[in-house]
């Protein structure tokens, strides 16, 4: 079963508003704040392969901007509505180069943990994946020791299907089918 959607690209209408968050496309100027909050922070990146340098964060933002233009989806900046601060990112990405599986991903700065933001942002992303993007299935991966992420995926209804070796580590592999499918 594939995550691929019909050939017609119907990009996600952005921004996406939730009760407490705004998900919007990245702009190049987001790189410094994203780096300070997530990608350059040891605690936030501890279970995501370790912190990156600023050039790596800039490259990630550029990839998201390019992917949004190409696919109509990507990682998006997650902004806390009350403060206007960038809290992290959430969105969809091809799990591998063959693009047969599209994965849900999210990463928040440690200052934003424990507030339910990962679940709230991910629900909004899944709504777009199964709505405008017409995807039939979404996958997700996380390390076995990332208990917070595992809990988010369980709350969202994902089912664990074992391990996969991805990005240099063993990852738990989950999937979620279209709710009406």
KEKE-3310 file (N, C-alpha, C; in steps of 0.2 Angstrom, whole numbers, plus 5000, padded with zeros to 4 digits):
npx = (5004:5003:5008:5007:4998:4985:4990:4987:4992:4987:4990:4993:4982:4989:4991:4989:4978:4977:4969:4979:4990:5000:5003:5014:5021:5039:5051:5066:5072:5068:5078:5088:5081:5074:5085:5091:5080:5077:5086:5099:5100:5105:5097:5084:5087:5092:5087:5085:5096:5106:5112:5113:5124:5123:5122:5118:5105:5100:5100:5090:5079:5079:5077:5064:5056:5058:5053:5039:5036:5037:5029:5018:5017:5026:5039:5033:5034:5030:5021:5018:5003:4999:5011:5018:5030:5042:5040:5044:5044:5033:5026:5025:5035:5045:5049:5059:5071:5064:5051:5039:5033:5025:5029:5024:5031:5039:5046:5050:5055:5063:5058:5045:5039:5028:5016:5006:5008:5014:5005:4994:4998:5002:4990:4983:4992:4989:4976:4977:4984:4976:4965:4965:4977:4974:4979:4982:4988:4999:5015:5026:5041:5051:5064:5066:5068:5062:5051:5041:5038:5033:5021:5014:5011:5004:4992:4987:4983:4991:4998:5010:5022:5034:5052:5063:5078:5084:5091:5103:5101:5091:5074:5058:5043:5029:5011:4997:4981:4970:4956:4943:4945)
npy = (4994:5011:5028:5037:5050:5055:5061:5074:5089:5096:5108:5110:5122:5136:5147:5135:5134:5130:5127:5133:5135:5140:5134:5136:5140:5138:5152:5158:5166:5160:5151:5155:5156:5144:5136:5140:5136:5122:5114:5117:5114:5104:5096:5096:5089:5077:5064:5064:5062:5071:5088:5100:5110:5128:5130:5117:5118:5129:5122:5113:5120:5126:5114:5111:5122:5120:5108:5110:5118:5109:5098:5102:5100:5099:5101:5112:5128:5129:5139:5147:5153:5162:5168:5171:5165:5154:5137:5125:5112:5104:5092:5084:5072:5063:5047:5039:5040:5034:5038:5032:5031:5042:5052:5057:5070:5078:5091:5099:5113:5111:5119:5119:5107:5095:5101:5097:5101:5094:5084:5091:5099:5089:5082:5092:5092:5079:5080:5088:5079:5068:5075:5088:5083:5070:5058:5040:5033:5036:5036:5034:5036:5033:5033:5019:5023:5036:5040:5050:5054:5042:5041:5052:5047:5035:5042:5048:5037:5029:5013:5002:4993:4986:4986:4997:5000:5015:5030:5028:5022:5010:5011:5013:5008:5015:5015:5023:5022:5030:5038:5036:5026)
npz = (5000:4996:5000:4991:4982:4971:4954:4952:4959:4974:4983:5000:5009:5016:5029:5042:5055:5072:5088:5097:5089:5074:5059:5046:5030:5028:5028:5022:5032:5044:5048:5058:5070:5071:5072:5085:5093:5090:5081:5084:5097:5110:5119:5113:5101:5105:5103:5090:5082:5085:5088:5075:5064:5060:5046:5042:5047:5040:5027:5029:5030:5018:5010:5014:5009:4996:4994:4997:4987:4976:4980:4987:5000:5015:5029:5041:5048:5066:5075:5090:5095:5105:5109:5098:5095:5087:5089:5084:5072:5060:5049:5033:5025:5012:5015:5010:4996:4986:4987:4990:5002:5013:5027:5043:5052:5066:5077:5092:5101:5117:5127:5124:5126:5133:5132:5124:5111:5100:5097:5094:5083:5074:5072:5065:5053:5049:5046:5034:5026:5024:5019:5009:5002:4999:5003:5006:5016:5030:5036:5051:5060:5074:5087:5098:5111:5112:5121:5122:5109:5104:5112:5107:5094:5097:5103:5091:5084:5077:5071:5077:5068:5069:5067:5058:5049:5048:5043:5049:5061:5071:5070:5076:5067:5061:5056:5048:5042:5031:5038:5033:5025)
capx = (5000:5007:5006:5006:4992:4984:4994:4985:4995:4983:4994:4989:4981:4992:4993:4984:4977:4974:4967:4985:4996:4999:5008:5015:5027:5045:5054:5073:5073:5067:5083:5091:5076:5073:5092:5091:5075:5077:5091:5105:5099:5107:5091:5079:5090:5096:5084:5085:5103:5111:5112:5116:5126:5118:5122:5113:5098:5098:5099:5084:5074:5078:5074:5057:5054:5058:5048:5033:5034:5037:5024:5012:5018:5033:5039:5031:5035:5025:5021:5014:4999:4999:5018:5021:5037:5043:5040:5047:5041:5029:5024:5026:5041:5046:5053:5065:5071:5059:5045:5033:5030:5026:5030:5023:5037:5038:5051:5048:5060:5062:5054:5038:5037:5023:5010:5002:5009:5016:4999:4990:5001:5002:4983:4982:4995:4986:4970:4979:4986:4970:4960:4967:4982:4970:4984:4978:4991:5005:5019:5030:5046:5054:5068:5062:5069:5059:5044:5036:5035:5029:5015:5010:5009:4998:4986:4985:4980:4996:5000:5017:5024:5041:5058:5067:5085:5084:5095:5109:5098:5085:5068:5051:5040:5021:5007:4990:4977:4965:4951:4937:4947)
capy = (5000:5017:5034:5042:5053:5056:5064:5081:5092:5101:5110:5112:5129:5138:5144:5130:5137:5126:5131:5136:5135:5142:5130:5140:5138:5141:5157:5158:5170:5156:5147:5156:5155:5136:5133:5141:5133:5115:5110:5118:5113:5097:5092:5095:5085:5071:5058:5065:5062:5076:5095:5102:5117:5133:5128:5111:5120:5132:5118:5109:5125:5127:5108:5112:5127:5117:5102:5113:5121:5103:5093:5105:5098:5099:5103:5119:5131:5129:5145:5147:5159:5167:5172:5172:5162:5148:5132:5119:5111:5098:5091:5078:5071:5057:5043:5037:5043:5031:5042:5027:5032:5049:5051:5062:5072:5084:5092:5105:5115:5108:5124:5119:5100:5094:5106:5094:5104:5089:5081:5096:5101:5082:5081:5096:5089:5073:5082:5090:5073:5064:5080:5091:5079:5064:5052:5034:5030:5040:5032:5038:5033:5036:5028:5016:5027:5042:5039:5056:5053:5036:5042:5056:5043:5031:5046:5049:5031:5025:5006:5000:4988:4983:4990:4998:5003:5021:5036:5026:5019:5006:5015:5010:5010:5015:5018:5025:5023:5035:5036:5034:5021)
capz = (5000:4995:5003:4986:4981:4964:4951:4952:4965:4977:4989:5007:5010:5022:5035:5046:5062:5077:5094:5100:5085:5067:5054:5040:5026:5030:5024:5024:5038:5050:5050:5064:5076:5071:5075:5092:5097:5089:5077:5087:5104:5112:5122:5108:5096:5108:5100:5083:5078:5088:5085:5068:5064:5057:5039:5042:5049:5034:5022:5031:5029:5010:5008:5015:5005:4989:4994:4997:4980:4972:4982:4990:5007:5018:5035:5041:5055:5070:5079:5096:5093:5110:5110:5091:5095:5083:5094:5081:5065:5059:5042:5029:5020:5009:5020:5007:4990:4981:4988:4990:5008:5015:5034:5048:5057:5071:5082:5095:5106:5124:5131:5122:5127:5138:5132:5119:5104:5095:5095:5091:5076:5070:5070:5059:5047:5046:5042:5027:5022:5022:5016:5002:4998:4997:5004:5009:5022:5032:5041:5055:5063:5080:5091:5104:5118:5112:5123:5121:5102:5104:5115:5102:5088:5099:5103:5085:5081:5073:5073:5077:5064:5070:5067:5051:5050:5044:5045:5053:5067:5072:5071:5077:5061:5062:5050:5050:5036:5030:5043:5030:5019)
cpx = (5004:5004:5004:4999:4991:4989:4993:4988:4990:4986:4990:4988:4984:4991:4987:4984:4974:4972:4973:4991:4994:5005:5008:5021:5034:5047:5062:5075:5072:5073:5086:5087:5075:5080:5092:5086:5075:5084:5098:5105:5100:5101:5086:5081:5093:5093:5083:5091:5108:5110:5115:5119:5121:5117:5117:5106:5095:5096:5092:5078:5073:5075:5066:5053:5053:5053:5041:5031:5033:5031:5018:5012:5025:5033:5037:5033:5029:5026:5016:5010:4999:5005:5020:5028:5037:5044:5044:5044:5037:5027:5025:5032:5041:5050:5059:5065:5066:5052:5039:5030:5031:5025:5027:5029:5035:5044:5050:5054:5058:5058:5046:5035:5032:5017:5005:5003:5010:5010:4995:4992:5000:4994:4981:4985:4992:4979:4971:4981:4981:4964:4963:4972:4979:4975:4980:4981:4997:5009:5023:5035:5049:5059:5064:5062:5065:5051:5039:5033:5031:5022:5011:5007:5003:4992:4983:4982:4985:4997:5007:5018:5031:5046:5060:5073:5084:5088:5101:5107:5092:5079:5062:5047:5032:5018:5000:4987:4972:4959:4944:4938:4947)
cpy = (5006:5023:5039:5044:5053:5061:5072:5084:5097:5103:5112:5119:5131:5145:5139:5133:5131:5130:5136:5138:5138:5137:5134:5138:5141:5147:5156:5161:5166:5152:5148:5154:5147:5133:5134:5137:5125:5112:5111:5116:5105:5093:5091:5090:5078:5065:5059:5065:5067:5083:5096:5109:5121:5131:5122:5113:5124:5128:5114:5114:5126:5120:5109:5117:5124:5112:5105:5115:5115:5099:5096:5103:5098:5099:5110:5121:5131:5135:5145:5154:5164:5171:5174:5169:5155:5142:5126:5119:5105:5098:5084:5078:5064:5053:5041:5040:5040:5035:5038:5028:5039:5048:5058:5064:5078:5085:5099:5106:5112:5113:5123:5111:5100:5098:5103:5097:5099:5086:5085:5098:5094:5081:5086:5094:5083:5075:5085:5084:5069:5068:5082:5086:5072:5058:5046:5032:5035:5035:5037:5033:5037:5031:5025:5020:5034:5041:5044:5055:5047:5037:5047:5051:5038:5035:5047:5043:5027:5018:5005:4993:4986:4989:4991:5001:5009:5027:5034:5023:5015:5011:5011:5012:5009:5017:5019:5026:5028:5033:5034:5029:5015)
cpz = (5000:4998:4997:4984:4973:4961:4952:4959:4968:4983:4995:5007:5016:5023:5038:5053:5066:5083:5097:5095:5078:5064:5048:5036:5029:5026:5026:5030:5045:5052:5057:5070:5077:5074:5082:5096:5096:5087:5081:5095:5106:5115:5117:5103:5098:5105:5093:5079:5080:5085:5078:5069:5060:5050:5038:5043:5042:5028:5023:5029:5021:5007:5008:5011:4998:4989:4994:4990:4975:4973:4985:4997:5009:5025:5035:5048:5059:5075:5084:5095:5099:5110:5103:5090:5091:5088:5091:5074:5065:5052:5040:5025:5018:5013:5017:5000:4985:4982:4988:4997:5011:5023:5037:5052:5061:5075:5085:5100:5113:5128:5129:5123:5133:5138:5127:5112:5099:5093:5092:5084:5072:5068:5064:5053:5044:5043:5035:5023:5020:5019:5009:4998:4996:4998:5008:5015:5023:5037:5046:5058:5069:5083:5097:5110:5118:5114:5122:5114:5101:5107:5110:5097:5091:5100:5096:5081:5077:5076:5072:5073:5064:5069:5059:5053:5045:5047:5050:5060:5067:5074:5072:5071:5062:5056:5052:5043:5036:5034:5039:5025:5022)
residu = (UNK:UNK:UNK:UNK:UNK:UNK:UNK:UNK:UNK:UNK:UNK:UNK:UNK:UNK:UNK:UNK:UNK:UNK:UNK:UNK:UNK:UNK:UNK:UNK:UNK:UNK:UNK:UNK:UNK:UNK:UNK:UNK:UNK:UNK:UNK:UNK:UNK:UNK:UNK:UNK:UNK:UNK:UNK:UNK:UNK:UNK:UNK:UNK:UNK:UNK:UNK:UNK:UNK:UNK:UNK:UNK:UNK:UNK:UNK:UNK:UNK:UNK:UNK:UNK:UNK:UNK:UNK:UNK:UNK:UNK:UNK:UNK:UNK:UNK:UNK:UNK:UNK:UNK:UNK:UNK:UNK:UNK:UNK:UNK:UNK:UNK:UNK:UNK:UNK:UNK:UNK:UNK:UNK:UNK:UNK:UNK:UNK:UNK:UNK:UNK:UNK:UNK:UNK:UNK:UNK:UNK:UNK:UNK:UNK:UNK:UNK:UNK:UNK:UNK:UNK:UNK:UNK:UNK:UNK:UNK:UNK:UNK:UNK:UNK:UNK:UNK:UNK:UNK:UNK:UNK:UNK:UNK:UNK:UNK:UNK:UNK:UNK:UNK:UNK:UNK:UNK:UNK:UNK:UNK:UNK:UNK:UNK:UNK:UNK:UNK:UNK:UNK:UNK:UNK:UNK:UNK:UNK:UNK:UNK:UNK:UNK:UNK:UNK:UNK:UNK:UNK:UNK:UNK:UNK:UNK:UNK:UNK:UNK:UNK:UNK:UNK:UNK:UNK:UNK:UNK:UNK)
# end
